[in-house]
C-alpha cells in the first residue's frame, strides 16, 4: 500500500492544480522539452559558417608581385619579356648602385634627352650580373644557397663609371640609356662566371658572352636606339665628364631578387 500511495502522490504532484485533461499535460511536457533543447543549443559553440582565411605567408609561397598578369597601361607601356606561368618567379642577380651622387647625375642627364622621345627614369639603379630568369618556387632556396657558397670568398671592390651608351633589350620592346663601367670590369666578369655556374645547375640561361656592364638610368618603350644619335650621346658624355671623379661604386654586397623575396650576399 505504501508503494501505491507513493505512486498516487507522484501522479498528483506532476500535474497542476485542478483536473487537467491529457492534451494539456502533453502540451506542458513538450514545452518542457523545448526549454531543455534551447538551453543545450545555447551552450554549444556557434557553428562555423565560413572557412578560416589562409595566412599571408602561405599565400605568398605561390604568388609573386613580379609575376602579375601583364597590363602595359599600368606600367608606362612596358611588356613582359616572358609569359607569366603560375609557380615561376622572375629572378635576377645584381649589384645595387643607388648612391646619392649617381642619382643626382642621372636626373641631370635625363634633362638632356630629345623632347620627341618619352624616356622614363629607372626605378632603381643597379648593375646586372644575370638575365631575368624564371625560378620555380622550390628552386629558390637551393639556387641562393649555391650562389652564396660560390661568392663567399669574394672581396669587396670598386668599379668606376666612364661612359654613356645606349642599349636595347633582346625582344626590341625597350631602349635603355646606361652608364658604362670601365675600371672594375674584370672583377664583374668573375662574378658573372660564378652566377652562371649556379644558373647552369638549374638549366637556366646564362649572362651575355661579352657583357657591357652598365647602370641603366632611363628607358623608353620600343627600340629607338637608332634615334639616339652621336650628338645626343656626346652631350650626355660631356655632362658625365664633369662628374667622373665622383662616380665610383663600392661593391660590398650582391643581391638576388626572386619575385617578392630579396636575398643579400655580403662580400668580405
C-alpha positions in Angstrom: 0.0 0.0 0.0 2.9 2.4 0.7 4.1 1.9 -2.8 0.7 2.5 -4.2 0.3 5.7 -2.1 3.6 7.0 -3.4 2.6 6.4 -7.0 -0.7 8.3 -6.4 1.3 11.1 -4.8 3.7 11.3 -7.8 0.8 11.5 -10.2 -0.8 14.3 -8.2 2.5 16.3 -8.0 3.2 16.0 -11.7 0.0 17.9 -12.7 -1.0 21.4 -12.0 -3.8 22.3 -9.6 -7.2 21.2 -10.7 -8.1 18.3 -13.0 -6.2 18.7 -16.4 -7.1 16.8 -19.5 -4.5 14.6 -21.2 -3.9 17.1 -24.1 -2.9 19.8 -21.7 -0.5 17.6 -19.9 1.1 16.6 -23.2 1.5 20.2 -24.2 3.2 21.1 -21.0 5.6 18.2 -21.4 6.5 19.2 -24.9 7.1 22.8 -23.7 9.5 21.5 -21.1 11.4 19.5 -23.7 11.6 22.7 -25.9 13.1 24.7 -23.0 15.8 22.0 -22.4 16.6 21.9 -26.1 17.0 25.7 -26.2 19.4 25.6 -23.2 21.5 22.9 -24.8 21.7 24.9 -28.1 22.9 28.0 -26.3 25.6 26.1 -24.5 27.0 24.7 -27.8 29.7 26.8 -29.7 28.4 28.6 -32.8 28.7 26.6 -36.0 31.5 27.8 -38.3 29.8 29.2 -41.4 32.9 30.1 -43.4 36.4 28.7 -43.8 39.3 30.4 -42.0 41.5 32.6 -44.3 44.9 31.2 -45.1 47.9 33.1 -43.5 49.6 35.5 -45.9 52.9 33.6 -45.5 51.2 30.5 -47.1 49.5 32.5 -49.9 52.8 34.3 -50.8 54.5 30.9 -51.3 52.6 30.5 -54.6 52.3 34.1 -55.9 54.7 36.8 -56.8 54.2 40.5 -57.3 56.7 40.5 -60.1 54.7 37.8 -61.8 51.4 39.7 -62.2 49.4 39.4 -65.4 50.7 41.8 -68.0 48.9 45.2 -68.3 51.1 47.6 -70.2 48.8 50.6 -69.5 49.7 50.3 -65.8 53.5 50.2 -66.5 54.1 53.0 -69.0 53.6 50.6 -71.9 56.2 48.0 -70.7 55.6 44.5 -71.9 56.7 41.3 -70.1 59.7 39.6 -71.6 58.2 36.2 -71.0 54.7 34.9 -70.3 53.5 34.6 -66.7 53.4 31.0 -65.5 52.0 30.2 -62.1 54.7 28.9 -59.8 57.5 30.6 -61.7 59.3 33.6 -60.0 61.1 36.2 -62.1 64.7 36.2 -60.7 67.9 38.2 -61.3 71.2 38.8 -59.6 72.6 42.4 -59.4 74.7 44.9 -57.5 72.9 48.0 -56.0 74.2 51.3 -57.3 71.7 53.8 -56.0 74.2 56.3 -54.5 73.2 60.0 -53.9 75.8 61.3 -56.4 74.7 58.8 -59.1 71.1 59.6 -58.5 71.7 63.3 -58.8 73.7 62.8 -62.0 71.0 60.7 -63.7 68.4 63.4 -63.0 70.7 65.9 -64.9 71.2 63.6 -67.8 67.5 63.0 -68.2 67.0 66.7 -69.0 69.4 66.4 -72.0 67.3 63.8 -73.9 65.4 64.7 -77.1 61.9 66.0 -76.3 60.3 63.9 -79.0 61.3 60.7 -77.1 59.4 59.7 -74.0 62.1 58.4 -71.6 61.3 57.4 -68.0 63.8 57.4 -65.1 64.7 53.9 -63.9 63.0 52.7 -60.8 66.3 51.7 -59.2 70.0 52.0 -60.2 71.9 48.7 -60.3 74.4 46.6 -62.2 73.0 43.4 -63.6 75.0 40.1 -63.2 72.4 37.9 -64.8 69.5 37.9 -67.2 66.0 37.8 -65.7 65.2 34.1 -65.5 62.3 32.0 -64.2 62.8 30.1 -61.0 60.3 27.6 -59.7 59.4 28.2 -56.1 61.2 25.1 -54.8 64.4 26.1 -56.6 64.8 29.4 -54.9 66.5 28.2 -51.7 68.8 25.7 -53.5 69.8 28.4 -56.0 70.5 31.1 -53.5 72.5 28.6 -51.3 74.6 27.5 -54.3 75.3 31.1 -55.2 76.1 32.1 -51.6 78.7 29.3 -51.4 80.4 30.5 -54.6 80.7 34.1 -53.7 81.6 33.6 -50.0 85.3 34.1 -50.8 84.9 37.3 -52.9 86.3 40.5 -51.5 84.7 44.0 -51.8 85.9 46.1 -54.6 85.3 49.3 -56.6 84.1 49.9 -60.1 84.0 53.2 -62.0 81.6 54.7 -64.5 83.3 56.1 -67.6 80.9 56.3 -70.5 77.3 56.9 -71.6 75.8 54.3 -74.0 72.5 53.2 -75.4 71.1 49.6 -75.3 68.0 47.7 -76.5 66.7 44.5 -74.9 66.7 41.2 -76.8 63.0 41.5 -77.7 63.3 45.1 -79.0 60.5 46.2 -76.7 62.5 48.7 -74.7 65.5 51.0 -75.1 67.8 51.9 -72.2 70.4 54.7 -71.6 73.2 53.4 -69.4 76.3 54.5 -67.6 79.0 52.0 -68.7 81.6 50.6 -66.3 85.3 50.9 -67.1 87.6 50.0 -64.2 86.3 47.0 -62.3 85.0 45.3 -65.5 87.3 42.2 -65.0 86.0 41.6 -61.4 82.4 41.9 -62.6 83.2 39.2 -65.2 84.4 36.9 -62.4 81.1 37.4 -60.5 79.2 36.7 -63.7 81.0 33.4 -64.1 80.1 32.4 -60.6 76.5 33.4 -61.2 76.4 31.5 -64.5 77.7 28.3 -62.7 74.7 28.5 -60.3 72.3 29.1 -63.1 73.6 26.2 -65.1 72.8 23.8 -62.2 69.1 24.5 -63.0 69.5 24.6 -66.8 68.8 28.4 -66.8 70.1 30.9 -69.4 73.5 32.4 -68.5 74.6 36.0 -69.0 75.8 37.6 -72.2 79.1 36.3 -73.6 80.7 39.7 -73.8 78.9 41.7 -71.2 78.8 45.5 -71.3 78.3 46.3 -67.6 76.2 49.4 -67.1 73.7 51.2 -64.8 70.5 51.9 -66.7 69.2 55.3 -65.7 66.4 55.8 -68.3 64.2 53.7 -70.6 61.8 54.1 -73.4 59.2 51.8 -75.0 60.3 50.2 -78.2 63.7 50.1 -79.9 64.6 53.7 -80.5 68.4 53.2 -80.3 68.8 54.5 -83.9 67.3 57.8 -82.9 69.8 58.4 -80.1 72.4 59.8 -82.5 76.1 60.8 -81.9 75.2 64.3 -81.0 72.9 63.2 -78.1 75.5 60.8 -76.8 78.1 63.5 -77.0 76.0 65.9 -75.0 75.4 63.2 -72.3 79.1 62.3 -72.2 80.1 65.9 -71.7 77.8 66.1 -68.7 79.2 62.9 -67.4 82.8 64.0 -67.8 82.2 66.8 -65.2 81.5 64.2 -62.5 83.8 61.3 -63.4 85.8 61.5 -60.1 82.5 61.1 -58.1 81.2 58.1 -59.8 82.8 55.1 -58.2 80.6 52.3 -56.9 81.6 50.5 -53.7 80.6 46.9 -54.3 80.2 45.4 -50.8 77.3 43.1 -51.4 75.4 41.3 -54.1 71.6 41.0 -54.2 69.3 38.4 -55.7 65.6 39.3 -56.2 63.2 36.5 -56.8 59.6 37.7 -57.0 58.9 39.4 -53.7 61.9 37.9 -52.0 65.3 39.6 -51.7 68.5 37.8 -50.7 71.7 39.6 -49.7 75.2 38.2 -50.1 77.8 40.2 -48.3 81.4 40.3 -49.7 84.4 40.1 -47.4 
